Amino acid sequence: MSKTTKAVLFTLLGVVLGLAAGSVCNNFVQAKQSVADTSMWNFEKTEAEAVTGSAFTYYAYPSKDNQKAWIYKIDFNSSENAEHLDIPEKINGKTVTRLGWKYDPNDPDVDMGYKNIFGYETDRGHGCYGSGVMVNLIGKVSIPNTVTYLERDTFSEMTMLKEIDIPDSIDTLPYEVLCGCRSLVKVTLPRSLKSISSAAFDECYSLSDVTIDPSCKKYGTKDSCIIEKKNNALFLCYADGKKYNIPKGIKILRSGAFDICRAETVHIPASVTMIEESAFSLHYNQYTSVRYVKNVTVDKKNKVYAKDGQTIYNKKDGSLSISIFKGKKVHRMSNKVKKLTADQNYVIGDSQGLDTDYSMEKLYVSKNLKTVEKDGWGELPDFTLKFYFTSLKPPKILVKKTDRCTLLPDYMYIYVPKKANKAYIKLYKKYDYYNDSIEEWQWHTYKKQPK
């Protein structure tokens, strides 16, 4: 196997392991939320009812007092009248209060992810996209106001769903509850809404019409985005077109805020004082041709953030905020960057980024980089073949050797200034990276920084 081939394989392995670790962590946290408050249900017994004139049969767990029903699965009787899923208020005389697949840690299927309400697995990491021919007939979902709780993934991967109305009885939209509903255009949200998962609308690339009751205390809408009223935070942007100007007055860009934004350029106003980790995230989707954000600009009057070349950085502490990748040749981190933290964002400026094989040929680190905090390297090493340190003094790694994170870039070609070779080797040996995850054939020096 050639050295180049090994480097590519190491890079791709790092991506896979990173995604898998994130998936395990997310599943654990969301599982804990999903199993909350289940003591009132009788899981020893299940009931079914086919609604007259409907294409659907509903399967439910009864409550122990036989007054309530939890619909955990919906089957199809036929394709007739399947365009509108109108969930009933009662099943066998019991009031429907909960919807979605029941999480069971002992279920052998749990290793392959969760299921939506139709019983389809929804673990994208294992190629389970939760959809089926019959599910794709449904264009509208109506939920009765007796329902107070939705499980995660309940309506995920309903690829032809165009409209859904969430009743006032529901105050939480859980993890990936509508993920993968790529045709979803219209959503009506209630005044009771208190919490929305940042992944609730993942891959809802057609979303353009969101209505929130004006009396809702937590959320509102403005200029194609959902905002948090109290914090002036942009929670989710669903804008389209050439350019999107974030509304003036917005102070915070939440994690996942631009996951489904289709505007090619996003402009950050002077009012923004915080950009959370993954507000702009490196998403790829090999199954769609959806446009993604390709560029980000910053108002020159912004007191916290500024743009220099391919980098948006924090002017107050010199930390890297957004890396903008254009092409697949070279990315240069601005020399304004002094610190790397976990609060990083990534924007890919060309369509070639929409696949799992995205890799930069060369990445040049800021010559003024002083410190790297835990998870400070972010995803930068995961899609880089040649990593260039440019400072004569290696950065300080403010991480314990025992911490589970990437302490130094590895599994790629490393280039360091020849005058600082000993200092960088000493750093890599300190953390047991040299001749381990970085072998001698991957280590290089240079006198003059290549273009």
C-alpha angles and dihedrals in degrees: 000000000000123000091244092053090050091052092051091048092049090051094050091045089056091053093050094047092047093051092046093051091049091048093052091050093048093047091051094051094044092046090058089053093047097053093051118124102005098134094100094062130091105221092174089076134049130188133199134199131179109209114227113249091013131109091223142087117199125212118199146175113229122225117249090253090050091234101106139044134211111204105211100166140025124199131189124245094185143333093257116107090001096128092086121048102200104180111213124239092227138035115198089340095310121120113247109232105153135045133192146052115309113242112229118180089202094054109111089219092063091085087064093053134255132317132233122230091276092060097253118139115245106196104129091183088068096039095261107138098173099230136120141180094260094044089056090064092069115096101165137033125198119192120198118237089242090076113095102167136046123192120224115275091016096143099015121142095018088145097185097042109124104171140028132171118205110206127228091252090074120076101172135056105199133209115310092343089151099018115148095017089137096172095048108128107158130044127172115200126195134243089241093065113129104159138027122183113234087234097048093104100031112154093006089137097163096053110130108138117061120165122189122184105256090229091063106120098203107040141033139163131245133165097345097317141095111236135193105235100206097048099032085234125158104229102175132002118201098173125143134196138060099308137013122196111205106232114266112253095040108131105177133043106204126218109275092016094135101033093116099026111127098187110119095218127030121198119208113212128221091258096068112105101164134041110186125215112283095008080134105028134187099250125170128189119183092183099061138046093218117153115241133197106284102178140021127201131189130216109249089227092061107119097201108037135043137173124234116176109304093350138083110197140177108258093202100057103010094241122154113250109167131015114200113202118202118183123341101270114076137001120188119197110216116257086229087077113099101161139037118209135168090261096092135138134196132208123185113211100201139048092248087079092072096092140065094251096067109140134162114225094214135012121188118203121217113273088221096054106136108166141022119200128200110304087003094137087061113176095328095105092043096072103028126098099187119032117195123200108198105181122092087221118059116232121256113254106220093196133101115248089235095054115113103239141087104289094180136005109274144163092052141072111293121204122192134173109272091231090056098041095112092048093052093045088052090052093050092046091050090063095037093248100119112091088003116066088359115048127195094258089059094052119091139169131207136195098201122030109251119235 
